[in-house]
Amino acid sequence: MSPETKKKKNSFLKKLKNKYRLVVMNDDTFEEKLSLRLSRLNVFIAIGIVIIVLIFTTTYIIAFTPLREYIPGYGSNESNRNVRELMLKADSMQEDLENKELYLYNIKNIIEGKDVVEKLPEKPESTSTKYNNLSFTKSKEDSMLRLEMEKQEQFNIAVDDNSEGATNNYISNFFFFTPLKGLVTNNFNPAEEHLGVDIVAAKNEAIKATLDGTVVFAGWTLKTGYTIVIQHANNLISVYKHNSVLLKNEGTFVKAGEVIAIIGESGELSTGQHLHFELWYDGKPVNPRDYMVF
């Protein structure tokens, strides 16, 4: 360090340590009220301490007191709580939606004679689709279906169906109405993927609902022709395939024994006029002949 630089440094330190007196006096009497002996260094230190205290105080207020809610852009406790509740509700609704999609997907599989799955297949990435013209108006049938399903859910009974015997015993408690009187030409045989019974009867014979329930599908498929599916209470589903005419629409509530279709031979899998009848319990096909006489 050069002597000149050292001299300037010493001069600066000396100025910092120079003592000054701050006197507060009465302007009229010149009476001394307050006298403080200060230096520049004391003033800098005092200002630094005040700044540090202000920083810590502000941080504490923001972090640990309700005053932080008044800071622009900082949400209140109630708002944060509402957001958390909405997120939980959204997650719950998403789970319910996925379960219903799986349920409808399995209904479609039942109609087409495919296996029931426990998980939806992955959807391919959708291309750009226009949704501007979609209509979300609720029909009268939708309202009736909703009311009926809510009514049925109030009386649902939990059943231990770990064995086939327990399932048979439980289903036997129901009184099934025979959907069609006739000759059984093909029995229930899951090994050959024949998940129901084929019943032959006279032309234009009426097909009846086996239990009270709600029509969840009524339409045409290439393989099974005019098909109608009824959802009953306690996870029971009945399926009626190869009809010539359907007399009920989706969302309609039907009583046991009520006419729902006319026998026919529609669909690629039909080899003649007959009814293919299936009965499903808890997502699994069961033999209809165990519970009714055709």
N, C-alpha and C positions, 0 to 999 in steps of 0.2 A: 504494500500500500504506500502510495507516495505521501510525502509530508503534507502536501496541499489537501489531498483527499482526507487524510487523517484529521487535519485541522478542521475541515468542514463538518466531519462527523462529530467531533468533540463539541463544536459550536452548536450543532443541532441538539445533542443530548443536554448541553448546558441550558439551551432555551427551554427544553421540556421540563427541566428541573427548577427553572427560575420560579421563585415564589412571588405570588401576587395576593393582594388582600381584597376581598369582596365585602364592601360595607353597605349596609342598608340603613339610611338615615331618614329622620322626619324632615320633610321639606320645609316646614315652618320653623321648627326649633333647632334643626340640625342635630337633634339627639340621635345618638347611634343606637339602632335597634338590633342589628345583627352584623357580625363580623366573621368572615371566613377567610382562612389562609389557604390559598390554592396554588397549584401549578398546572401547567398544560397537561402533564402526565396524569395528575389526579382527575382532571376533567375527562380525558380520553378513557381512563379506566372506569369512571362512573357511568359515562355514556354507554360503554360496552356492556357493563353489568345490567343496565336498564334494558338494553336491546335483547340480551339473552333471556332476562326474566320475561319480557313481553313475548318472545318466541315460545318459551315453555308454557306460559299461561294460555296463549292462543291454541297451541297444540292440545293442551288438556281440555279446553272448552270444546274443541271440535271433536275430540275422541270420546270423551266420557260424560258429557252433559247434554241435555235436550236442546241446548241453544244451537247445536249444529244443524237442527232442522230448519233454521232460518237462513242458512247459507244457500244462496241460489245454486240450483243443480244438485242439492243433497236431499235425498228422499227422507220422508218421515218414517218412524217406526211402524205406524199403521199402514202406510203405503207399502213398505217392504213386506209386512205380514200379509197384506192382501195379494201381493205378487206371488209370494210363496204358496198361498192357498190356491190361487188360480193355476199355478204350475202343477200342483198335485192333482187338481181336478182335471186338467188337460191330460196328464199322464193316465189317470183312471179312465177317462173317456176314450183315449187311444187304445187302451187295453180292451175295453168293452167292444170297441169297433172291430178290432182284430179278431176277437172271439166270435162275433156275429158273422164276419166274413168267412171264417173257417167253418162255421155252422152251415151257412148257405152253400159254400163250396162242397161240403160233404153231402148236402141234399142233392146237388147237381150230380155228384158221383153216384149216388144211390139210383137216381133216375136213369143214368147211362150205364148202370151195371158195373161201375168201377169200385175199387177198394176205397174204404174210408181212410183218410190221412189224419195225422195228429198235428201237422204243421202245413201252413200254406206254402206253395212253391214260390220261389223268388220271382218277382215281377220284372220283366225286361224294362230297360229305360224307355220311358214313354217319349214319343216324338211330340212336337208342338201340336197342341189341340186347342180348338176354340170352344170356350165354355160360355160365351155370351148368350147363347140361345137356349141354355138349359132351363127347364122349369122345375121349381121345387114346391109347387102347390101340393097340399096334402089332400088326397081324395077321401071320399066317404069310407071306402073299403079299408084304407090305411088306418083311419080312426077306429073302425070296428075291430080290426086286427089287433091294434095296440091295447084297446080296452079288454079284449078277450084274453090276450096273453098275460096282461097284468092280473086279471081275475084268476087265471090258472096258476100263476106263480105263487099266489097266496096259499094254495093248498098242495104245493109240491112236497113230497115226502122223500127224505134221504133214505136210500136203500143200500145195504151191503150186497153188492153183486159181484163178489170176487169169484164165485163159482157158477157154473151153468145151472146147477140144481137150485141155487138161490134165485137166479134169474127166472127160471121156470115157475118156481113156487110163487114168486111175486106177481108175475104176469097172470098166473092162474086166478088171481083175486079179481080180475076184471071179467065182465060179461061182454064177450065179443059178438057182434052181429055178423052173421055170415054174409060176405059181400055178394056172393053169387052161388046159387044151387046148381050143381052140375057134376060132371065127371072129371076127376083129377087125372090128367094125362102125363104130367111130369112133376115129380116130387122135388122137395127142397134138397139141394145137393151142393153145398159150398165147395166141395172138392172140384166140381166141374163148373164152378162159378155160376151156378143156377141158384140164386139167392131167394127164390120164392116158389110158388106152386102155379102150375098152369091148369086152368079150369075151362072145360068146354061146355057150352050150353046152347040153347036154341037162339036163332037169329033175333036181334033186337031185344034181347033180355036186358033188364035194368040192373045196373051195378050200384050197390048201396054202400054207404060209409059204415065201417066196422065199429067205430066209436065216435063219441062227440069230439069235435076238433075244428081246426081252422085250416082252410086250403092255403098252402104255402106255394104251390106250383100247379098251374093248369095250362098246359100248352103242348106244342108239338116238338118232338125230337126225331132225328132221322132214323135212329135204330128202334126206338120204342113207340113211335107214332104218337097218338093223342094220349097223354099221360097226365094223371092227377095225383098229387101228393098231399096228405093231410097230416098236420101236426096235432097230436093228442097230448093230454096231460101226462106228467111223469115220464118225459123223455121217450114216448112211444110215437112212432111214425108208421103210417100205412101208405103203400104205393100201389097204384092201379095203372097197368100199361096195356097198350094195343087197343084202345077204345076206338069206336067209330065216331062218337059224339061226346063232348064234355058239356055237362049241364051246370057246372059251378065255376065261378071265377076266383082268381086269387084274392085272398083276404076275406072270403065268405066263411061264416061259421055254419057248420052242418051238425045235425043230430045223428046219432046212431040209427041206422036203417033208412036214412034219407037217400033218395036216388041222386047219384052224382054223375053218372055216365051211362052210355049204352055200349054193350059188348061189340067188338069189332076185330079187325085183323090188320090194323095200321102199323107201319114201321117195318124196317128191313129184317128185324129178327123174328117177325111173326111168320109162322108156317100155316096159318089157318085161323079161323074165327075162334078166339078164346080170350080169357082174362089171365094176365100174368099178375099175380098178387104177392106183394112182399110185406113183411112186418118187421120193423126194426125197433130195438130197445137199447137206449143208451149208446147209440152209434154202432150197434152190432146187429146183423140179421139173425132172426130166430125163425123156427119152423112154424108156419101158421097152423098146420094140422095138429100141433100139440095143444091148441087152444080153441079150435072150432071145427065143426063138421060141415063139409061141403056137399 
